[in-house]
Amino acid sequence: MAGAGVCRLIFSLSTLALTWGWRCSVEQDVCDVWLTIEHRATMMDTSTLVIIKDGLLFPFDAVNFTIDNSIPKEKVITADGYQEPRLVIAVNGSFPAPTLEVYEHQTVRVHVRNNMASETTSLHFHGMFQRDTPWMDGVGMVTQCPILPGQSFTYQFTAEPAGTNWYHSHMGGQMTMGLAGPFIVHPRPASGRSYDGDVVLMVQDWNHEWEAAMTFLKMQYGMYVGGRKVSASRNLSGAKYSNFYFQSGLINGRGRFHDASNNTHNGAPLEIFNVSPGGRYRFRVIHSGSVYPFKISVDGHQLTVVASDSHDIEHVLADAVIVTPGERYDFEVNATRDVDNYWIRAESLEVGVRHVAEAILHYEGSATGQDPTSSPRPCSVLSPCVVVNCPFKLYPPEDHIHCITVDQLRGAEPMPPEVGEGATQVKDYFLNFAFPGNTQTPASVNGVQFLLPTVSALTQPTDFTSRCPGEGYRCQEDRICQCSSVLDLEHGEVVQMVLLNLGKGKGWDHPVHMHGHSFWVVKVGFSTYNDSGFLLSDNQDIDCRGSHKGLSHAFLTRGESFCNNATWADPNWSSDKGGVPGLLLSRPVRKDTVNVPTGGYVVIRIKADNPGLWAMHCHVLLHLGDGMMLMLNESFSRHPPPPPGFHTCGDFNRNSTGDIQVRQLQLAGPR
């Protein structure tokens, strides 16, 4: 680029292991980043095992346990402090991956080298539109061939939109092993409120015994621990969580292993956020975990929620905000309390199980090296607590918690009229994210278990042979298809997607993420709950149109239908007729990840104006890995060609046409 300045952020392979990163200068047009991906082990200082004593780190054979002989926590990947080293993936030696800070509309070049000996990888920049660069979206076998061991790949794209984004592997379960980091895009020119500090809080659920492949297999085929089968936990509404064996919660890669049998923990170091009395701080919360939503709160402090998924919202005062996998929420904290230490809590929504990730809000001038003694604010009839982004409609009355659901939030900017109130032609698509089936119940969208292509489908379209036939994004009723599901979108059309969680395969919530776009959330249809917030029956706005066992009426077959071919129960709700009542088309919240509650639905809108092949999937590890995904083939005739020499891949099938036959399986029995 003639005359353009280049900001080169050169990363050395150091032993630093935690929250460090780099920020490109606002004056630069191009920002170069070098990332090296490799395996590391927790609780190791290079080649020396580390132990914890009185909250400090020491060599395993230490005899002098004074602070002067301790190992700085920044040199060790502690995770939850479990003594046996656990395999993780580090980026430039960091776990989680380092924070990258750039500016809106900068050209970003991320040079990735895969130094893992036996794993391929790819990087998805979650939240980036990748306009004009769809082959940089980082989904292995969808937009690129994976990066092989020892190979390098350079991602080059324009940073858009500004806000709290992140980057992570899109291969297998590598994201949960540490291959994930914050990607913060600052507005240019600077706008909005000024802060005394701007910090990232990345939260995840953690298992310190198994690497990603074993964790996935146990989730898929049965979770057995110590010779006994572990059952899935549930939230207040009765929605189930997949069987990830949650041992600890981590914030910015640090947590503690709690022993529930005696109510103790191992004293591992935690993340500490330093604040000055009277200051105002922006917290950028990123959920990079596998399964469980977290409720984030700061003892003694009210939160001002200001953004979600990179888009500003009308400010909401709250006591806590809930984030599901893939989501981001930004909130402000005013440091106006007594000078002290306060707990930052990230609690899972499970009933009857206490899983928590902890960090410390440390006021300058307060004691160091001590755990806080603070408590959450008590919720009462006269002073109920407010929780933003509830995945269900209400808490039990005795909890004295007022829920603000995602459809009750308002965007800071109005919805474009050509997509909202002024849209003249809107096309409806119904997409059921569920586990239908009988004896086998794979993850699917409209009954299609996604089959990963054997080529880079975007850049090798003539070699892409595993596409589903016909409409390509749904299967027949009472069938599960296995193929590469594709939904074709015409350029410029206004698309209204009804994301469902209904029929025989419901029971789990699904945080659904769309690549290449931010969508407007224009309606949420929740289930019917009893007074305690427990799910009683499905939302009745949808007709699953099942014909199971010869029955045809949806309300009679709702529990048996696979719901692969749904529509509105009231035909007048179709967009080519009267349209859906109650749509919020003025200032809905704009997001790229939204939770679809079991027994309910979410209506979203986009304008198909970003040519490319975009993945759309549930962000729960098991659900995505098991096939809960489809591809949006947007404006196919306008797909930009990949750069010259872009790498290719595929099968080598001697004496074979290479065609992949679509499989339709009649499956029987409960999940």
N, C-alpha and C positions, 0 to 999 in steps of 0.2 A: 504494500500500500504506500504509494508515493507520499512523502511528507508526513507520514503517520508516526507518532511516537510509539515505542514498544516498551511495555513494562515487563521485565523478566523476573519472575519470582522463583528463584532457584532453591530447591529444597535439598538439603543434605540428608544422608542416611544416618541420623543421630539415634540415640537411645531414648530420646524424649518420648513420652508415651501418652500424653493427655491433651488437654484443650489448648492447642496452639495452632496458629495458622497465619495467613498473610492477607494483606489488603493491597489491591492495586491502586495506583494513584488516579485521582479523578481526571487529571490532565491527559492521561494516556488513551490512545485509541485502541490499542491492542494489548491484551494481557496474556502472557505466556506462563503456564503452570506445568511443573514436572512432578508426576506422581509415580512412585514405585510401590508395587503391591507385592507383599510376601507374607509367609506364615511366621508367626511368632508364638511365644508361650507366655501365659500369665505367671506372675509371682517369680519372675527371674530377673536378676540384674546381670545382663549379658549371660554369663555362664554360671552364675551363682544363685542358688535357691534363696528365696527371701521368706522370712517369717515375720509375724506381727506380734508386737508386745507393747502394751499400753498405748495403742493407737499409732505406733511408729514402726518403721520397717528396718529390719536388721538382716545381716547374712545368717544363714541357717546355723552356722557354727559359732555365732557370736557369744562372748562371755561377759562383755561390758555393754549394758543396755542403757547408756546415757544418750541424750539427744545429740551430743557431738559425734557419736559413733553411728548414728542412724543413717539410712540411705534416703535421699530426697525422694518423695513420692513421685515426682515428675520423671524419674528414671525407670519406673517400674509400671508395667501394665498389671494393675491389681484386680480389675473387674470387681468381683464381690469378696476378694481376699481368701477364697478357698485355697487350702494349702497345696493341694495337688495341682501342678501346672496344667492349664487347659489350652488347647490349640485355638488360636485366634488368627484373624487376618489383619495385618497392620498396613497402613499407608504412610510411607516415609517414616516408619517406626512408630506411628501414632495409632492409638485405639481409644475412641473411634477415630475415623479419618480426620485430617486437619480441616479447620474451617477455612473456606475460601471466600473472600470478600471482593466483589467487583462492582462496577457501576453500570446502570441501565444503558443499553445500546452499545456497550463496549463489545468489541470482538474478543472472544475468549478462546484461547488455544490450550487445551489440556493434553499434555503429552504423557501417556500412560504406558508403563512397562510392567508386564506380568512376570514377576520373579517367583511365582508359585510353581513348584516342580511338577505338579500333576493335575492342575485345574485350569480350565479356561475361564475367562471372565469377560465382562463388559460393564460400562458405566452409564447409567441413566441419570440425567440431570432433572430431577423430579420438580415439575412446575414450569420448566422452560418450554416455550411454544415451539421452538425449533422451526420457525417460519423460514422457508426456502432451504432448510437443511434437514429434511426428515431422516436422512441416513445418518444423522448424528444423535438420534434419540436413544441409542445405547441398549436396545432390546435384542439380545442374541437370537439369531435365526428369524428375526422379524425385520429389523432395519440394518443389521450388519452380521457378519460372521464373528463368532466369539474370538477374543484375543487369546491365542495359544500360549502355553508356557514358553517363556523366553522371548516372546514377541512384543512389539510396541504398536500403539495406535494413537493417532492424534485426533481428538475431538475439536472441531472448530465451529463456533456458532455465535449468534448475537444474544447477549444477555437480556432477556425479556420474558416476563414482566419483572419489575422491581418488587422486592419483598423477601419474605422468609421462605427460601427453597432449600433443597438438599440434594445430594448426589449419593447414589448407591449402586451396588452390583445388581444386574438383572439376570443373573445366572444362579439357579438353584437357591440355596439358603445362605449364600455368602453374606448377604446384607446383615443377617442376624449375628454373624461371627465377627463383625467389626468393619466390614467394607461398606461404610456409610459415613457421611460427614455433612456438615452444614454448608450450604451454598447461598450466601447472602448477597442480594443484588440491591445496592443502594440507589435511590432515585438521583437523577441528574437533570437539572440542578437540584440541589437539596431542597426538600419541601417538608412541611409538617412541623411537628413539635420537636424541640431540642431536648436532649436527655443528658444527664450526668453520667450515664453508662448505658451501653447497649450490649446485652449478653445473650448467649444461646444456651438453652436448656434442652438437651437431647435425651429422651427417656426411652427405655426398652426393658422388656422382660428378658430374663437370663437363666440359662441352664449351664452349670459348670462341669457337667459330667460328659456330655456328648457333643461331638461336632455336628454340623448342620445335616449331613446325610443321615446319620443315625437318628437324630431328633425327628426328621421328616418321616422316616420309616416307622418309628414308634407312634407318631401321630396318626399315620395312615393305617397301620395294621393292628394297633393295640398298644396301649401304654402300660407296660408292666415294670414295676420297680420293687426290688427286693422280693421277688417271687409272688407279688400280688398285683392284681389289676387295678389301675387308678382310673376312676370315673371322671368324666368332664364336670367342671363346675358350671354354675349358672349365674346370671345377674338377677336383679330384683324382679324383672318382668317374666323370668323363666327361660329366657334365651340362653342356649348352651354356648360354651366356649370349647373350641377344639382342644385336644389333649396335649397341649404343650406343657411339659413338666416344669413349672415355674418354681425356681429355687430362690431367686433374688431379683430385685429391681435395680437398674443402673441409671444414674444421671451423669451424662458426659463421661461414661465409661467407668464410673466408680459407684460402689455400693457395699453392702454388708450382707454376709450370710447369717440369717437369723435362725436359731434353733427353736422351733415352736414348742418343743417338748419341755424346755425349761426357761423359755422367755429370755434367752441370752443371744448375743451376737459376737462376732469375732473381732470387732473393733477396727475393721479395715478403714482406711482413710476415705473421706467423702469429698465431693466437690464443694467448694466454699465460694460464695458470691459476696464480694466485699462492697459495702455501700458507705457513703458518707452521710451523716445525719442531715436531714433536710433535703437530700437529693431526690431526683426522679429518675427511674430506671426502666428501660424497656427490656422485657424478657421475651425471647423468641423461642417458643416451645415446639419441638419437632418430635413426633412419635416415630421411632425407627424400629419398633419391636415386631414381634411375631404374631401375637394373638390379642392380648388383653387391652382394652381401653384403660386409660388412667385418668383419675380425677386429681388435678393439680391445684394446690393451695399453698399459701404462705401464712403461717401462724401469726395472728395479730395484725394482719394487713389486708386491706381490701384491694381487689384487682380491678383495673379498668381495662376491659377487653377491647382492643382497637383494630384487630385485623385477623383474617383467617385465610390460609392458603394464598398468601401474598396480596390479598385485596383488603383494603380498608373497609371497616364497617362503622356504623353509628356506635359511639362508645356505650358500653354496657358496664355498670358497676356490679361486681359479683364477688362471692366468697371463693368460688372455685370454677375451673373450666375443665371440661372433659375432652380428651383427644383420643381418637382411634387410630390404628396403624395407617401411616401415610399422611395424616392430617398435620397442619400447623396452626397454632393460635398465638397471637402476640398480645401481651398485656403489660400495662404500666403498674409499677409499685412505687409509692411515695414513702421514703424512709423517714417517717415522722414519728415513729414510736420511741420508747425509751432505748437508750444505747445498750444493746444486749445482742445475744445470738438467738435466732429464731429458726425453727424447723421449716424447710420447704418439703412438702409431702406430695408424692405421686402414688395414689392408692388405686389398686385395681378395683373394678366394680363387682367382683365376685361376692356371692353371699356365703357366709359361713367360713370364709378363708381370708386371712389377712396377708395380703401381699403388698409390699410398699417399697418404693424407692425414695431415698432421702438425700437431701442436700442441706446446706446451712447458709442462711442469710446472716452475714457477719457485719455488724456496725463497727466502723472504725472507733477505737477507744474501748471496745468491750474486750473481755477476756479471750485469749486464744488457746487453742488446744483443748477446749472443753465442749462437750455436747450441750445443745440448748436444753432448757427445762420448760420451754413454751408449750402451750396447748392450743388446739383449734378453738375458734370462737364457738361457744355453745349456740345451737339453733333453738329458737323457742317460738311459741305461738305469737307473741308480740313482736319478735324480731327474727323472722325466718331467714335462713340462709338462701342465697341465690346461686344456682349452678347453671352455667352456660353450656349448651350443646349436649343436653341429655339424649341418649340413644333410645329412650323410652319417654312416655309422656308425663309420668309423675312418680314421685317417691311416696312411700307409705306416710300417712298423715302424722304418725308419731315422730317421724324424722324432722318435721318442720322445715322442709326444703322445697323451695319454689324452682321448678324447672323452666329454663328458657331453651326451647328446641331450635334447631337450625333454621326452620322456616319462620321463626319469630324474630330472627336477626334482620337488620336492614343494611343494605350496601350504602357506602358513603357516596357513590355515584349512581345516577339513574341508569336503568337498563336502556340500551339503544332502542329507539322506537321500531326500527325495522325488524328487530328480533322479538320485541314485546308487544305493546298495545297496537302498533302500526303494522304488524306482520299480516300480510294478506293470504299467504299460503303456508301452512304448517304441516309437516309430515310426521305422523306418529309412528314410533317403534316401541314395542313392548319387549323388555328383556328380563327374563326371570333368572335370578342368581340363586341357585338352590342345589340340593343333593337328591334329586328324584331317583327312584329305582326301587328294586325289591331286594334280592339277595345282595346285589352290588349297587352301591350308590355313589358313583364318582361325582366330583364337583363339575358343574356344567353351567352354561348359559343357554336358556331355552332348550335344554336337553342335550346340548352339544358339549361333550368333554373335549377341550381344545387339544389338538394334536400339533406339537411344535413342528414347523416346516423343517425340511432337511437342507434348505438353502436359505439365503437371506431373501425373504419373500419380496421386500420392497425393491431391492436392487437387482434381483434375478427373477423378474416376473415370469419369463418364459420357461423357467425351470421349476416353477412352483406348481407341484402336481397334487398336493394333499388338500387343496381347497374343497370345502363341502359343496355338493351339487345344489342346483336349484337356488332358492333364496339364500342359502349358505350360512344362515345364522340361527336356524332353529331346526329341531328334529320333529318327527311325527309324535303324536300323543302316545304314551306308554312305551316310548323307545328312548334309548340313549345312543347318540351317534358319536363316533370318534373320528374327527377330521379337523382341519384348520378352518375355523369359523370366520367368515368375512361378511361384514355389513357394508354394502356399497352406498355411498352418499354422493349425491349430485352437487356440483359446485354451485354455491350461492343459496342453496335451499335452507330454510329454517327448519331445524330438526328438533322435535320434541320427543325425548326418550322417557319412557315410563319404566323405571328400574323397580322390578318386583322382587318379593321374597315370599312366595306363596306356593301352595300346593303340597304335594307329598314330600318335597325336599326341603321344606322350611324348617326353622328351629334354631338357626344360627344367624347372627347379624353379619352384614357384609359391608365393610368400608370399600366402596367402589371408586377406583382412580381412573381418570381418562387422561391419556397422553395427548399432547398437541393442542390442548384447549384448556381454558377455564370455562365452566358452564354456569348458568344461572339456575339457582334452586327456586322453582316457582310454586311448588306444592309438596307437602308431605302427608301421606295418609297412614296414620298409625292404626294399630290393632285396637280392639276393645279391651279395656282393662277393668279389673275390679277396683274397689276403693283403696286397696293396698298396693296397687300398681302391677298386679300380676295379670298376665295375658289370659283373656277369656276366649276370644274368637278373632278370626281374621277380619281385616278390613273388607267390607262388602262392595266397594266401588269397582272391583275387578271381576270379570267373568273369565275363568280359566278355560272354558270351552272344552272340558274333558269329556271323553266318551267311554270311560273305563267301565268294563263289564256291561256294556250295552246301554248304560245310562247316559243321558245327554244334557240334563240341566245342570249348570255349573254349581248351583247351591247344593244340589244333592251329591255332587261328586267332588266338592271342593277339597276334601281331605285325601282323596284318592288320585285326583288328576295330577299329572306331571307339570301342568301349567306351561306347556311348551308353546302354546299358540293363544295367548291371552288377548283380551280386548276390554273395553269399558263395559260394565254391566248395563249402563244406560247408553243406548246407541247415539243419543243426542250429544253425548260428551265427545264424540269424534271431532277432530279438528275441521273436517270438511262439512260439519253440521254446526251445531251451536257452540261446541267447544266445552272445555272443562270448567265448571263453576269454581270460583274461589281462587283462580290462579293469581299469584302476585306478579304483576307485570310492570310495576313502577320502579321499585328499588329493592329487588331481591338480593340476597347475598350471592356473591360470585365465588366459586370454589373449583378445585380440581379433584377433590376427594370428598365423598359424602357417605355417611352410614345409612344403609338401607335396612330398616328394622324388620325382624322376622314377623310375618303376618301382615306386612304393610307394603308401602311403595313410596318412591320419591320421583317427582316429575322435574326434569331438567331441560334446559334449552341451550342450543348453540346455533351459530350460523356456520355452514360448511364452507369456509373460506381459507382453509389452511391445507393445501394439497399434501398428501402423504399417506402412509399406512401406520395408523396409530393403535397401539395396544389399549384395551380397556379391560380392567380386571379387578377382582377383589384383592385387597392388599394384605389379607391374612396369609401367612406363609403356606400353610397346608392347602388352603382353598386355591391359591394361585398355582402352586406346584402340582395340584391334582387336576387342573384343567379348567378353572373358573375364569375364562378369558375369551375374548374375541378380538378381531382386528377391524378397525374402521378404515375402509378403503375410500379415502376422501378425494374427490376430484381427480380420478385416475388419469384422465387425458392431460392433466396439468402437472403431473408429478415431475419435479425437476430431476434431471439426470444426476447420478452420483459423480463425484470428482473422477478425473481420469486415473486409471490404475486402481480404483477401489477394489478391495480384495473380494474374492468369490469363494464359495465352498459348496459341498454337496456330496451325495452318495456316489460310490463307484459300484455299480451293479452289473457285473459281467453276465452276458447272456440273459439280460432282463431289460424290459422297457423302462423300469424305474418307477412306473406308476404305482401310486398308493391307493388301495381300494378303501373306500369309506365303509366303516363297520357300523352296523345297526344291531344293537344287542337288546334282547328282551330280558330284563333283569327282574328278579323277584326277591322279597324279604326286607326287613327294616335295616336301617343303617346301624 
